[in-house]
Amino acid sequence: MFTTRRNFLKGAASLAGTAALPGLVQAAAAPQVINYGGSAWLGHYPAYIGIKAGLFAAKGLDVKWQSFGTSSARMSGLLSGGVDIACTGIVSALALMARGSRHFSIIGVPEDFGRVEGLLVRSGISSVQALKGKKIGVTFASSSHLLVLDLLASAGLSPDKDVSLLNVPAPELPAAFQSGQIDAAAVWTPQFNKIRSMPDMKVLADDTGFSLYKQYGVTPGPDVLVIRREFGSGNADATRKFLQVYFEACVMLRDKPEQAAKYLTELTNLPLADQIATVKDASWYDAGQQKTLLKTPGKFIDGLQKLAEMLVTHKQIDKAPVVREWVDATYL
């Protein structure tokens, strides 16, 4: 959590040796508080930079960071009213859409992280087919889980009969790999980077190998920026200012990765060189690209619809929602 900024008085006039006249002292407007749901995942980098670099404060926003271990927990915070804006993996959002929740809207897309999430194996495993009979660690109901299911299906392997899928929280996967409890792991950064740096380790497939990626540019769980609808409707100007800063930080991440990375090592605990590499591995979207990304119909939103249908096929959700009904580009 970050400390609340003090409200300052401005416009006070005084003469040397005399008190300020009461009628000349005016209180400045209090900063607009926005509760943001984040984590060490790279979709939250722009918000973290906006806080640490003082970019939100310069816009009159007091953005308070709340950390969540999973997208599902973050979305629960959004629905309960404790979080106003958050970045989330689309899988958790689609699960709520499938249940009919209308409490939130998609208002932006930060990046394409296709090369910083994937399936990691020891160097002796040369193909997905070679995973038959192996133990794969992955966090269930996540983008990495869907990637594994998609890769197995493409290789003609059954997730129930041909491999053992173990539900392991992402932060515990590096230790599970080191101890020999699993033969492969599917995960996102920073755990992805930590496992990849281990001896005798390689990336068998990253998100660019996902079946929807080439046609739609959609990874197994693209990041989206979401807002609690009640907050947005009552704070449209503050929301627009938030997005201005957020996408300004995306430009810094894209064009000045070394500068951006210096703000992030405290969040991720990655060495600076690894942090810079992680930033560079993602493709960051600026404000000018958002209307194209959120266009309905359009390539990206159509891809999210196909993703929802795939989740039904893999029995991750019961029905596919109409994704465009949750898209709101009016704040851009």
Residue, then its C-alpha position, 0 to 999 in steps of 0.5 A: m500500500f502507498t501512503t495517502r498524499r497530504n492535501f495542501l493549501k494554496g493561494a494563501a496570501s500574507l504580508a511580512g509580519t502579518a497573518a494571512l487574511p481568512g478570505l484569501v486562503q483556499a483549500a486545494a481539491a483533494p486528489q481523486v482516490i483510485n484503488y488499483g488491483g495489481s501484482a508482479w505480473l507485467g500487465h501491472y507494470p504501467a500502473y506501478i510506474g505511474i505510481k512510482a514515477g509520480l505520473f498519477a499524482a501529477k494528474g491529481l490522482d491518488v492511486k492506491w496499490q492493492s496486491f492480489g496473488t491471482s486474477s480471480a482474487r483481483m476480480s473478486g475485489l473488483l466485484s466487492g467494491g474494494v478495487d476500482i480499476a485492475c489489469t486481469g487475465i481475460v480467463s478470470a473475466l470470461a468466467l464472470m461474464a459466463r455467470g452473467s456478471r455485469h459489474f465491470s467493463i473492459i477499457g484497455v489492452p496493455e500488451d502482448f506477452g506472448r514470449v514471457e509465458g510458456l511451457l518449460v521442460r528439461s532439455g531431454i524432452s524434445s516435443v509435446q508428445a514426449l510429455k506422455g506419462k510426465k507430471i506437468g505443474v500448472t496453476f489451474a483455471s489460468s492462461s497457462h492451464l489453457l495453453v497446456l490443454d491446447l498444446l496437448a490437444s494439438a499433439g493428440l494427448s489427453p490431459d486426463k489419461d496421457v499426462s498428470l496435470l498438477n495444480v500448483p500455485a505459480p510462485e511455488l512452481p520453481a521450487a517444485f521443479q527444483s525438487g523433482q516433483i514435476d517434469a514440466a511447468a507452464v507459467w508466466t513471468p516472473q516465475f517463467n524467467k526464474i525457471r528458464s534460468m535454471p540449468d538444463m532447462k528450455v522453453l518447449a512452447d510459449d504463447t506464440g504457439f497457441s492455436l489462436y495466436k497467428q490468426y487473431g493475435v490472442t494468447p491463452g489469457p490476454d491481459v485486459l484493463v477492467i473497471r468497476r462500472e459503478f466507479g467509471s460512471g461516477n468518475a469518468d474524468a478521473t478514469r480518462k486521466f488514469l488511462q492517459v498515465y497508464f498508456e504513457a507508461c506503456v510508451m515508456l516501457r516500449d521506447k525506454p525499457e531501461q528507464a522503465a525497468k528501474y522502477l520495477t525491480e522492487l515489485t518483481n525482485l528480478p535482477l535489473a538485466d532480467q527485468i529489462a529483458t522481460v520488458k523487451d519481450a512484451s509488445w506494449y500498446d499505446a493509447g492510439q492503438q486502443k480503439t483498434l484493439l477494442k473495435t467490435p467487430g475487430k480482430f482482437i475482440d473476435g479472438l477473445q470470443k473464440l477464446a471464450e468458445m475454446l474455454v467451453t470446449h475444454k470445460q473451463i466455463d459453462k457457456a461463452p459470453v458475448v464478449r463485445e457486451w463488456v467492452d467500453a471504449t468511451y474513456l479513451 
